Amino acid sequence: MELFGTTRTRVAARHALIAEDGYVPSVFPGWIGTTGFVHLSPAMGSRVNQLTVVFDEDDGQALFPTGENEHVFYVESGELTWNGKSAVAGGGLLHSCCN
């Protein structure tokens, strides 16, 4: 019997399965009309960050660090504009590497 209920979410030394009931909404500085759900992060022992970003409005904004960071975005629906120049429609993939 589990004291706090059941979930399929499991985090182990070499893997993590984050079920939807384990998604925790987060608000990040500089993000407007946007909610982030962090799935993996260095705080969990990972060497990457993985998150879902949900835009609440048509003109939502999420800021990501540039420089030595590599970004890969899958756009489920709507359109994504990256650095004011790259636009990707729903079902598209955007890769931006190390500016």
The 8 nearest C-alpha neighbors of each residue, nearest first, counted from 0:
[[1, 2, 4, 5, 3, 6, 7, 8],
 [2, 0, 4, 3, 5, 6, 7, 8],
 [1, 3, 4, 0, 5, 6, 7, 8],
 [2, 4, 1, 5, 0, 6, 7, 8],
 [5, 3, 1, 2, 6, 0, 7, 20],
 [4, 6, 1, 3, 7, 2, 8, 0],
 [5, 7, 8, 4, 20, 18, 21, 9],
 [6, 8, 18, 9, 5, 17, 16, 20],
 [9, 7, 17, 18, 16, 6, 21, 10],
 [10, 8, 16, 15, 7, 17, 11, 6],
 [9, 11, 15, 14, 16, 8, 12, 17],
 [12, 10, 14, 13, 15, 9, 16, 43],
 [11, 13, 14, 10, 44, 15, 43, 45],
 [14, 12, 11, 15, 10, 45, 44, 43],
 [15, 13, 11, 12, 10, 16, 9, 45],
 [14, 16, 10, 9, 11, 17, 13, 8],
 [17, 15, 9, 8, 18, 10, 14, 7],
 [16, 18, 8, 21, 15, 9, 38, 19],
 [17, 19, 8, 21, 20, 7, 16, 22],
 [18, 20, 21, 22, 17, 8, 7, 23],
 [19, 21, 18, 22, 6, 8, 17, 7],
 [20, 22, 19, 18, 17, 8, 23, 6],
 [23, 21, 19, 20, 36, 24, 38, 18],
 [22, 24, 36, 21, 25, 37, 20, 35],
 [25, 23, 36, 35, 34, 22, 26, 37],
 [26, 24, 35, 36, 34, 23, 27, 37],
 [25, 27, 34, 35, 28, 24, 30, 33],
 [26, 28, 30, 29, 25, 35, 34, 61],
 [29, 27, 30, 26, 62, 31, 61, 25],
 [28, 30, 27, 31, 62, 61, 60, 26],
 [29, 31, 61, 60, 28, 27, 33, 62],
 [32, 30, 60, 33, 59, 29, 61, 58],
 [33, 31, 59, 55, 56, 54, 60, 30],
 [32, 34, 54, 31, 55, 53, 59, 30],
 [35, 33, 53, 26, 52, 25, 24, 54],
 [34, 36, 52, 25, 51, 24, 37, 26],
 [35, 37, 24, 51, 50, 23, 25, 22],
 [38, 36, 50, 39, 49, 35, 51, 23],
 [37, 39, 50, 49, 36, 17, 40, 22],
 [40, 38, 49, 48, 37, 45, 43, 47],
 [39, 41, 48, 42, 45, 43, 47, 49],
 [40, 42, 45, 44, 43, 46, 47, 48],
 [41, 43, 40, 44, 45, 39, 46, 48],
 [44, 42, 41, 40, 45, 39, 10, 46],
 [43, 45, 41, 42, 46, 40, 12, 39],
 [46, 44, 41, 47, 40, 43, 39, 42],
 [45, 47, 41, 44, 40, 48, 39, 43],
 [48, 46, 45, 40, 41, 49, 39, 44],
 [47, 49, 40, 39, 50, 41, 46, 45],
 [50, 48, 39, 38, 37, 47, 40, 51],
 [49, 51, 37, 38, 36, 52, 48, 35],
 [50, 52, 36, 35, 53, 37, 49, 38],
 [51, 53, 35, 34, 36, 50, 54, 33],
 [54, 52, 34, 33, 55, 35, 51, 36],
 [53, 55, 33, 59, 56, 32, 34, 52],
 [54, 56, 32, 33, 53, 59, 57, 34],
 [57, 55, 59, 58, 54, 32, 33, 31],
 [56, 58, 59, 55, 54, 77, 32, 78],
 [57, 59, 56, 60, 32, 54, 31, 55],
 [58, 60, 32, 56, 31, 54, 33, 57],
 [59, 61, 31, 30, 58, 33, 32, 62],
 [62, 60, 30, 63, 31, 33, 29, 59],
 [61, 63, 30, 29, 60, 64, 28, 27],
 [62, 64, 65, 61, 70, 68, 30, 29],
 [65, 63, 68, 62, 66, 67, 69, 70],
 [66, 64, 68, 67, 98, 63, 97, 69],
 [65, 67, 98, 97, 68, 64, 69, 96],
 [66, 68, 97, 65, 98, 69, 96, 64],
 [69, 67, 97, 65, 66, 70, 96, 64],
 [68, 70, 96, 97, 95, 67, 71, 94],
 [71, 69, 95, 94, 96, 72, 68, 93],
 [70, 72, 94, 93, 95, 73, 69, 92],
 [73, 71, 93, 92, 74, 94, 70, 91],
 [72, 74, 92, 91, 75, 93, 71, 90],
 [75, 73, 89, 91, 90, 76, 72, 92],
 [74, 76, 89, 90, 73, 77, 91, 88],
 [77, 75, 89, 74, 90, 78, 88, 91],
 [76, 78, 89, 88, 79, 75, 74, 57],
 [77, 79, 88, 87, 89, 76, 86, 80],
 [80, 78, 87, 86, 81, 88, 74, 77],
 [79, 81, 86, 85, 83, 84, 82, 87],
 [80, 82, 85, 83, 84, 79, 86, 87],
 [83, 81, 84, 80, 85, 86, 62, 79],
 [84, 82, 81, 80, 85, 86, 79, 60],
 [83, 85, 82, 81, 86, 80, 79, 87],
 [86, 84, 81, 80, 83, 87, 82, 79],
 [85, 87, 80, 79, 84, 81, 78, 88],
 [86, 88, 79, 78, 91, 80, 85, 89],
 [89, 87, 78, 91, 77, 90, 79, 74],
 [88, 90, 76, 75, 74, 77, 91, 78],
 [89, 91, 75, 74, 88, 76, 92, 73],
 [92, 90, 89, 74, 88, 87, 73, 93],
 [91, 93, 73, 72, 74, 94, 90, 87],
 [94, 92, 72, 71, 73, 95, 91, 87],
 [93, 95, 71, 70, 72, 96, 92, 69],
 [96, 94, 70, 69, 71, 93, 97, 98],
 [97, 95, 69, 98, 70, 94, 68, 67],
 [96, 98, 67, 68, 69, 66, 95, 65],
 [97, 66, 96, 65, 67, 68, 95, 69]]
